[in-house]
Amino acid sequence: LSKEKMKDILLKDYGFSDAKAQSLSLFYEGRIGKAIRENFNIFDEKNRIIDAFIDNSSEDNFEIIKSGEKEKLYDYLLYLLTFYRDIWFVKMGLVRELVNSDIKEKIINSKNEYTFLELENKINFISSFVSYLDQNVNHKLLLSILRINLCKK
């Protein structure tokens, strides 16, 4: 299912807002069943994860995340990757292509906080963590290292 067709179905058949349909179609890449099942939780969870890793003031959220299950860490990494990807796209002038259109203003406001090189480094750093998870490295240790690297200075 193409992203455009999925967005159209979510808009017309399920009554999602344009921003939510856009985010779900990009995030779930044509998997409409999963998008419908997960839509109630994904936005709050995704935004809580982004805040916990990006903002030093979200210590409570980070502790909740840290105490969670290892399997969820793959989702957390995807949330973070899409956040930095969206900042990259905004810096390139591609605002219509945001996965996280529900937090569009936050992304636009963040574009001047990072250079392209910093964004590339963060995206590569997050991507490397998938292999660490696959190698069974302690996920709580990984979360702490990831947060130290990603928090705004």
TORFILO-633068 format. One record per residue (C-alpha): residue number from 0; x, y, z; residue in one letter. Coordinates in steps of 0.02 Angstrom, whole numbers, plus 32768, in hexadecimal, padded with zeros to 4 digits. Layout:
N
<atom><kolpa>NUM</kolpa><xx>X</xx><yy>Y</yy><zz>Z</zz><drenpa>A</drenpa></atom>
...
This chain:
153
<atom><kolpa>0</kolpa><xx>8000</xx><yy>8000</yy><zz>8000</zz><drenpa>L</drenpa></atom>
<atom><kolpa>1</kolpa><xx>804C</xx><yy>80A7</yy><zz>7FCE</zz><drenpa>S</drenpa></atom>
<atom><kolpa>2</kolpa><xx>8061</xx><yy>812E</yy><zz>8050</zz><drenpa>K</drenpa></atom>
<atom><kolpa>3</kolpa><xx>7FEE</xx><yy>81A1</yy><zz>7FF0</zz><drenpa>E</drenpa></atom>
<atom><kolpa>4</kolpa><xx>7F64</xx><yy>811D</yy><zz>7FE2</zz><drenpa>K</drenpa></atom>
<atom><kolpa>5</kolpa><xx>7F77</xx><yy>80F1</yy><zz>809A</zz><drenpa>M</drenpa></atom>
<atom><kolpa>6</kolpa><xx>7F68</xx><yy>81A7</yy><zz>80CB</zz><drenpa>K</drenpa></atom>
<atom><kolpa>7</kolpa><xx>7ECC</xx><yy>81B8</yy><zz>8060</zz><drenpa>D</drenpa></atom>
<atom><kolpa>8</kolpa><xx>7E7B</xx><yy>811F</yy><zz>80B2</zz><drenpa>I</drenpa></atom>
<atom><kolpa>9</kolpa><xx>7EA5</xx><yy>815E</yy><zz>8161</zz><drenpa>L</drenpa></atom>
<atom><kolpa>10</kolpa><xx>7E59</xx><yy>8208</yy><zz>8136</zz><drenpa>L</drenpa></atom>
<atom><kolpa>11</kolpa><xx>7DBB</xx><yy>81CC</yy><zz>80DF</zz><drenpa>K</drenpa></atom>
<atom><kolpa>12</kolpa><xx>7D92</xx><yy>8125</yy><zz>8130</zz><drenpa>D</drenpa></atom>
<atom><kolpa>13</kolpa><xx>7DD2</xx><yy>8140</yy><zz>81E1</zz><drenpa>Y</drenpa></atom>
<atom><kolpa>14</kolpa><xx>7DBC</xx><yy>81FB</yy><zz>81F8</zz><drenpa>G</drenpa></atom>
<atom><kolpa>15</kolpa><xx>7E6F</xx><yy>8221</yy><zz>822D</zz><drenpa>F</drenpa></atom>
<atom><kolpa>16</kolpa><xx>7EAD</xx><yy>82D4</yy><zz>8225</zz><drenpa>S</drenpa></atom>
<atom><kolpa>17</kolpa><xx>7F20</xx><yy>82FE</yy><zz>8195</zz><drenpa>D</drenpa></atom>
<atom><kolpa>18</kolpa><xx>7FB9</xx><yy>830A</yy><zz>8208</zz><drenpa>A</drenpa></atom>
<atom><kolpa>19</kolpa><xx>7F94</xx><yy>8264</yy><zz>825C</zz><drenpa>K</drenpa></atom>
<atom><kolpa>20</kolpa><xx>7F71</xx><yy>820B</yy><zz>81B7</zz><drenpa>A</drenpa></atom>
<atom><kolpa>21</kolpa><xx>8013</xx><yy>8252</yy><zz>8170</zz><drenpa>Q</drenpa></atom>
<atom><kolpa>22</kolpa><xx>807A</xx><yy>821B</yy><zz>8206</zz><drenpa>S</drenpa></atom>
<atom><kolpa>23</kolpa><xx>802F</xx><yy>816C</yy><zz>820D</zz><drenpa>L</drenpa></atom>
<atom><kolpa>24</kolpa><xx>8042</xx><yy>814E</yy><zz>8152</zz><drenpa>S</drenpa></atom>
<atom><kolpa>25</kolpa><xx>80F9</xx><yy>8181</yy><zz>8156</zz><drenpa>L</drenpa></atom>
<atom><kolpa>26</kolpa><xx>8123</xx><yy>812D</yy><zz>81FA</zz><drenpa>F</drenpa></atom>
<atom><kolpa>27</kolpa><xx>80D1</xx><yy>8086</yy><zz>81D1</zz><drenpa>Y</drenpa></atom>
<atom><kolpa>28</kolpa><xx>80FE</xx><yy>8088</yy><zz>8118</zz><drenpa>E</drenpa></atom>
<atom><kolpa>29</kolpa><xx>8060</xx><yy>8039</yy><zz>80D0</zz><drenpa>G</drenpa></atom>
<atom><kolpa>30</kolpa><xx>8037</xx><yy>7FC5</yy><zz>8162</zz><drenpa>R</drenpa></atom>
<atom><kolpa>31</kolpa><xx>7F88</xx><yy>8009</yy><zz>817E</zz><drenpa>I</drenpa></atom>
<atom><kolpa>32</kolpa><xx>7F52</xx><yy>7F83</yy><zz>81FA</zz><drenpa>G</drenpa></atom>
<atom><kolpa>33</kolpa><xx>7FE2</xx><yy>7FAA</yy><zz>826E</zz><drenpa>K</drenpa></atom>
<atom><kolpa>34</kolpa><xx>7FC4</xx><yy>8065</yy><zz>825A</zz><drenpa>A</drenpa></atom>
<atom><kolpa>35</kolpa><xx>7F0F</xx><yy>8052</yy><zz>828F</zz><drenpa>I</drenpa></atom>
<atom><kolpa>36</kolpa><xx>7F3A</xx><yy>7FE1</yy><zz>8323</zz><drenpa>R</drenpa></atom>
<atom><kolpa>37</kolpa><xx>7FC9</xx><yy>804D</yy><zz>8361</zz><drenpa>E</drenpa></atom>
<atom><kolpa>38</kolpa><xx>7F85</xx><yy>80FB</yy><zz>833D</zz><drenpa>N</drenpa></atom>
<atom><kolpa>39</kolpa><xx>7F3E</xx><yy>8117</yy><zz>83EA</zz><drenpa>F</drenpa></atom>
<atom><kolpa>40</kolpa><xx>7FE4</xx><yy>80FF</yy><zz>8442</zz><drenpa>N</drenpa></atom>
<atom><kolpa>41</kolpa><xx>8068</xx><yy>8132</yy><zz>83C5</zz><drenpa>I</drenpa></atom>
<atom><kolpa>42</kolpa><xx>805C</xx><yy>81EF</yy><zz>83CE</zz><drenpa>F</drenpa></atom>
<atom><kolpa>43</kolpa><xx>8062</xx><yy>81FF</yy><zz>848B</zz><drenpa>D</drenpa></atom>
<atom><kolpa>44</kolpa><xx>80E7</xx><yy>8178</yy><zz>849A</zz><drenpa>E</drenpa></atom>
<atom><kolpa>45</kolpa><xx>8150</xx><yy>81BD</yy><zz>840A</zz><drenpa>K</drenpa></atom>
<atom><kolpa>46</kolpa><xx>814D</xx><yy>826E</yy><zz>844C</zz><drenpa>N</drenpa></atom>
<atom><kolpa>47</kolpa><xx>8174</xx><yy>8235</yy><zz>84FE</zz><drenpa>R</drenpa></atom>
<atom><kolpa>48</kolpa><xx>820B</xx><yy>81D4</yy><zz>84BB</zz><drenpa>I</drenpa></atom>
<atom><kolpa>49</kolpa><xx>8249</xx><yy>8268</yy><zz>8455</zz><drenpa>I</drenpa></atom>
<atom><kolpa>50</kolpa><xx>8237</xx><yy>82DD</yy><zz>84EA</zz><drenpa>D</drenpa></atom>
<atom><kolpa>51</kolpa><xx>828D</xx><yy>8263</yy><zz>855F</zz><drenpa>A</drenpa></atom>
<atom><kolpa>52</kolpa><xx>8325</xx><yy>8252</yy><zz>84EF</zz><drenpa>F</drenpa></atom>
<atom><kolpa>53</kolpa><xx>8331</xx><yy>8303</yy><zz>84AD</zz><drenpa>I</drenpa></atom>
<atom><kolpa>54</kolpa><xx>8302</xx><yy>836B</yy><zz>8544</zz><drenpa>D</drenpa></atom>
<atom><kolpa>55</kolpa><xx>8368</xx><yy>8361</yy><zz>85E5</zz><drenpa>N</drenpa></atom>
<atom><kolpa>56</kolpa><xx>82CF</xx><yy>8393</yy><zz>864B</zz><drenpa>S</drenpa></atom>
<atom><kolpa>57</kolpa><xx>826F</xx><yy>82F2</yy><zz>8624</zz><drenpa>S</drenpa></atom>
<atom><kolpa>58</kolpa><xx>82C2</xx><yy>8284</yy><zz>86A8</zz><drenpa>E</drenpa></atom>
<atom><kolpa>59</kolpa><xx>821E</xx><yy>8231</yy><zz>86DE</zz><drenpa>D</drenpa></atom>
<atom><kolpa>60</kolpa><xx>81F6</xx><yy>81FC</yy><zz>862B</zz><drenpa>N</drenpa></atom>
<atom><kolpa>61</kolpa><xx>82A6</xx><yy>81BA</yy><zz>8615</zz><drenpa>F</drenpa></atom>
<atom><kolpa>62</kolpa><xx>829B</xx><yy>814F</yy><zz>86B2</zz><drenpa>E</drenpa></atom>
<atom><kolpa>63</kolpa><xx>81F7</xx><yy>8104</yy><zz>8676</zz><drenpa>I</drenpa></atom>
<atom><kolpa>64</kolpa><xx>8247</xx><yy>80DD</yy><zz>85CE</zz><drenpa>I</drenpa></atom>
<atom><kolpa>65</kolpa><xx>82E2</xx><yy>8094</yy><zz>861F</zz><drenpa>K</drenpa></atom>
<atom><kolpa>66</kolpa><xx>827A</xx><yy>801E</yy><zz>8688</zz><drenpa>S</drenpa></atom>
<atom><kolpa>67</kolpa><xx>821D</xx><yy>7FDF</yy><zz>85EE</zz><drenpa>G</drenpa></atom>
<atom><kolpa>68</kolpa><xx>8238</xx><yy>7F45</yy><zz>8584</zz><drenpa>E</drenpa></atom>
<atom><kolpa>69</kolpa><xx>82C7</xx><yy>7F2F</yy><zz>850B</zz><drenpa>K</drenpa></atom>
<atom><kolpa>70</kolpa><xx>8253</xx><yy>7F0A</yy><zz>8478</zz><drenpa>E</drenpa></atom>
<atom><kolpa>71</kolpa><xx>820B</xx><yy>7FBA</yy><zz>8481</zz><drenpa>K</drenpa></atom>
<atom><kolpa>72</kolpa><xx>82B9</xx><yy>8004</yy><zz>8468</zz><drenpa>L</drenpa></atom>
<atom><kolpa>73</kolpa><xx>82AF</xx><yy>7FDF</yy><zz>83AD</zz><drenpa>Y</drenpa></atom>
<atom><kolpa>74</kolpa><xx>8213</xx><yy>804E</yy><zz>83A5</zz><drenpa>D</drenpa></atom>
<atom><kolpa>75</kolpa><xx>8269</xx><yy>80D4</yy><zz>840D</zz><drenpa>Y</drenpa></atom>
<atom><kolpa>76</kolpa><xx>82FC</xx><yy>80D7</yy><zz>8395</zz><drenpa>L</drenpa></atom>
<atom><kolpa>77</kolpa><xx>8285</xx><yy>80E8</yy><zz>8302</zz><drenpa>L</drenpa></atom>
<atom><kolpa>78</kolpa><xx>822D</xx><yy>817B</yy><zz>8357</zz><drenpa>Y</drenpa></atom>
<atom><kolpa>79</kolpa><xx>82D3</xx><yy>81D2</yy><zz>8371</zz><drenpa>L</drenpa></atom>
<atom><kolpa>80</kolpa><xx>830F</xx><yy>81AE</yy><zz>82C1</zz><drenpa>L</drenpa></atom>
<atom><kolpa>81</kolpa><xx>8271</xx><yy>81F8</yy><zz>8276</zz><drenpa>T</drenpa></atom>
<atom><kolpa>82</kolpa><xx>8282</xx><yy>8293</yy><zz>82E5</zz><drenpa>F</drenpa></atom>
<atom><kolpa>83</kolpa><xx>8332</xx><yy>82B9</yy><zz>82A9</zz><drenpa>Y</drenpa></atom>
<atom><kolpa>84</kolpa><xx>8304</xx><yy>828A</yy><zz>81F7</zz><drenpa>R</drenpa></atom>
<atom><kolpa>85</kolpa><xx>8277</xx><yy>8308</yy><zz>81FE</zz><drenpa>D</drenpa></atom>
<atom><kolpa>86</kolpa><xx>82EB</xx><yy>8391</yy><zz>823B</zz><drenpa>I</drenpa></atom>
<atom><kolpa>87</kolpa><xx>835E</xx><yy>8367</yy><zz>81A9</zz><drenpa>W</drenpa></atom>
<atom><kolpa>88</kolpa><xx>82CC</xx><yy>8374</yy><zz>8130</zz><drenpa>F</drenpa></atom>
<atom><kolpa>89</kolpa><xx>8294</xx><yy>841C</yy><zz>817A</zz><drenpa>V</drenpa></atom>
<atom><kolpa>90</kolpa><xx>8345</xx><yy>845F</yy><zz>8165</zz><drenpa>K</drenpa></atom>
<atom><kolpa>91</kolpa><xx>833A</xx><yy>842B</yy><zz>80AE</zz><drenpa>M</drenpa></atom>
<atom><kolpa>92</kolpa><xx>8291</xx><yy>8481</yy><zz>809A</zz><drenpa>G</drenpa></atom>
<atom><kolpa>93</kolpa><xx>822B</xx><yy>83DF</yy><zz>808E</zz><drenpa>L</drenpa></atom>
<atom><kolpa>94</kolpa><xx>81AB</xx><yy>8406</yy><zz>8116</zz><drenpa>V</drenpa></atom>
<atom><kolpa>95</kolpa><xx>8120</xx><yy>83A5</yy><zz>80BD</zz><drenpa>R</drenpa></atom>
<atom><kolpa>96</kolpa><xx>817F</xx><yy>8301</yy><zz>80D3</zz><drenpa>E</drenpa></atom>
<atom><kolpa>97</kolpa><xx>8180</xx><yy>82FA</yy><zz>8192</zz><drenpa>L</drenpa></atom>
<atom><kolpa>98</kolpa><xx>815E</xx><yy>8255</yy><zz>81E8</zz><drenpa>V</drenpa></atom>
<atom><kolpa>99</kolpa><xx>813F</xx><yy>82B1</yy><zz>828B</zz><drenpa>N</drenpa></atom>
<atom><kolpa>100</kolpa><xx>80C7</xx><yy>8334</yy><zz>8247</zz><drenpa>S</drenpa></atom>
<atom><kolpa>101</kolpa><xx>806D</xx><yy>8335</yy><zz>82EF</zz><drenpa>D</drenpa></atom>
<atom><kolpa>102</kolpa><xx>8106</xx><yy>838D</yy><zz>8339</zz><drenpa>I</drenpa></atom>
<atom><kolpa>103</kolpa><xx>812E</xx><yy>83F4</yy><zz>829F</zz><drenpa>K</drenpa></atom>
<atom><kolpa>104</kolpa><xx>814B</xx><yy>8495</yy><zz>8301</zz><drenpa>E</drenpa></atom>
<atom><kolpa>105</kolpa><xx>81C6</xx><yy>843F</yy><zz>8377</zz><drenpa>K</drenpa></atom>
<atom><kolpa>106</kolpa><xx>8225</xx><yy>83FC</yy><zz>82E1</zz><drenpa>I</drenpa></atom>
<atom><kolpa>107</kolpa><xx>8227</xx><yy>84A4</yy><zz>8288</zz><drenpa>I</drenpa></atom>
<atom><kolpa>108</kolpa><xx>8262</xx><yy>84F9</yy><zz>8328</zz><drenpa>N</drenpa></atom>
<atom><kolpa>109</kolpa><xx>82EE</xx><yy>8477</yy><zz>8339</zz><drenpa>S</drenpa></atom>
<atom><kolpa>110</kolpa><xx>8335</xx><yy>848D</yy><zz>828B</zz><drenpa>K</drenpa></atom>
<atom><kolpa>111</kolpa><xx>83B2</xx><yy>8514</yy><zz>82BE</zz><drenpa>N</drenpa></atom>
<atom><kolpa>112</kolpa><xx>83EF</xx><yy>84B1</yy><zz>8354</zz><drenpa>E</drenpa></atom>
<atom><kolpa>113</kolpa><xx>8448</xx><yy>8431</yy><zz>82E7</zz><drenpa>Y</drenpa></atom>
<atom><kolpa>114</kolpa><xx>84BE</xx><yy>8437</yy><zz>8254</zz><drenpa>T</drenpa></atom>
<atom><kolpa>115</kolpa><xx>84AD</xx><yy>83B5</yy><zz>81CA</zz><drenpa>F</drenpa></atom>
<atom><kolpa>116</kolpa><xx>854A</xx><yy>8360</yy><zz>820D</zz><drenpa>L</drenpa></atom>
<atom><kolpa>117</kolpa><xx>8501</xx><yy>8357</yy><zz>82BE</zz><drenpa>E</drenpa></atom>
<atom><kolpa>118</kolpa><xx>8460</xx><yy>830D</yy><zz>8279</zz><drenpa>L</drenpa></atom>
<atom><kolpa>119</kolpa><xx>84C0</xx><yy>828F</yy><zz>8212</zz><drenpa>E</drenpa></atom>
<atom><kolpa>120</kolpa><xx>8526</xx><yy>825C</yy><zz>82AB</zz><drenpa>N</drenpa></atom>
<atom><kolpa>121</kolpa><xx>8489</xx><yy>8248</yy><zz>8315</zz><drenpa>K</drenpa></atom>
<atom><kolpa>122</kolpa><xx>8431</xx><yy>81E1</yy><zz>828F</zz><drenpa>I</drenpa></atom>
<atom><kolpa>123</kolpa><xx>84CA</xx><yy>8171</yy><zz>827B</zz><drenpa>N</drenpa></atom>
<atom><kolpa>124</kolpa><xx>84DE</xx><yy>8162</yy><zz>8338</zz><drenpa>F</drenpa></atom>
<atom><kolpa>125</kolpa><xx>8429</xx><yy>812B</yy><zz>834D</zz><drenpa>I</drenpa></atom>
<atom><kolpa>126</kolpa><xx>8436</xx><yy>80B3</yy><zz>82BB</zz><drenpa>S</drenpa></atom>
<atom><kolpa>127</kolpa><xx>84CE</xx><yy>805F</yy><zz>8308</zz><drenpa>S</drenpa></atom>
<atom><kolpa>128</kolpa><xx>8468</xx><yy>8034</yy><zz>83A2</zz><drenpa>F</drenpa></atom>
<atom><kolpa>129</kolpa><xx>83FD</xx><yy>7FB9</yy><zz>8341</zz><drenpa>V</drenpa></atom>
<atom><kolpa>130</kolpa><xx>8496</xx><yy>7F4A</yy><zz>832A</zz><drenpa>S</drenpa></atom>
<atom><kolpa>131</kolpa><xx>84BF</xx><yy>7F59</yy><zz>83E3</zz><drenpa>Y</drenpa></atom>
<atom><kolpa>132</kolpa><xx>840F</xx><yy>7F20</yy><zz>840F</zz><drenpa>L</drenpa></atom>
<atom><kolpa>133</kolpa><xx>8420</xx><yy>7E8F</yy><zz>8397</zz><drenpa>D</drenpa></atom>
<atom><kolpa>134</kolpa><xx>84C2</xx><yy>7E60</yy><zz>83F1</zz><drenpa>Q</drenpa></atom>
<atom><kolpa>135</kolpa><xx>8465</xx><yy>7E5D</yy><zz>8497</zz><drenpa>N</drenpa></atom>
<atom><kolpa>136</kolpa><xx>84C1</xx><yy>7EEE</yy><zz>84E8</zz><drenpa>V</drenpa></atom>
<atom><kolpa>137</kolpa><xx>846E</xx><yy>7F28</yy><zz>858A</zz><drenpa>N</drenpa></atom>
<atom><kolpa>138</kolpa><xx>83DF</xx><yy>7F97</yy><zz>854E</zz><drenpa>H</drenpa></atom>
<atom><kolpa>139</kolpa><xx>83DB</xx><yy>8004</yy><zz>85EA</zz><drenpa>K</drenpa></atom>
<atom><kolpa>140</kolpa><xx>8491</xx><yy>802F</yy><zz>85D0</zz><drenpa>L</drenpa></atom>
<atom><kolpa>141</kolpa><xx>846E</xx><yy>8054</yy><zz>8519</zz><drenpa>L</drenpa></atom>
<atom><kolpa>142</kolpa><xx>83DD</xx><yy>80C6</yy><zz>8547</zz><drenpa>L</drenpa></atom>
<atom><kolpa>143</kolpa><xx>844B</xx><yy>812B</yy><zz>85BD</zz><drenpa>S</drenpa></atom>
<atom><kolpa>144</kolpa><xx>84D5</xx><yy>813D</yy><zz>853D</zz><drenpa>I</drenpa></atom>
<atom><kolpa>145</kolpa><xx>8458</xx><yy>816D</yy><zz>84B7</zz><drenpa>L</drenpa></atom>
<atom><kolpa>146</kolpa><xx>8409</xx><yy>81F1</yy><zz>8524</zz><drenpa>R</drenpa></atom>
<atom><kolpa>147</kolpa><xx>84B1</xx><yy>823E</yy><zz>8553</zz><drenpa>I</drenpa></atom>
<atom><kolpa>148</kolpa><xx>84DC</xx><yy>824B</yy><zz>849B</zz><drenpa>N</drenpa></atom>
<atom><kolpa>149</kolpa><xx>8434</xx><yy>8292</yy><zz>8462</zz><drenpa>L</drenpa></atom>
<atom><kolpa>150</kolpa><xx>8406</xx><yy>830D</yy><zz>84EC</zz><drenpa>C</drenpa></atom>
<atom><kolpa>151</kolpa><xx>8414</xx><yy>83C2</yy><zz>84BE</zz><drenpa>K</drenpa></atom>
<atom><kolpa>152</kolpa><xx>84A8</xx><yy>8414</yy><zz>8510</zz><drenpa>K</drenpa></atom>
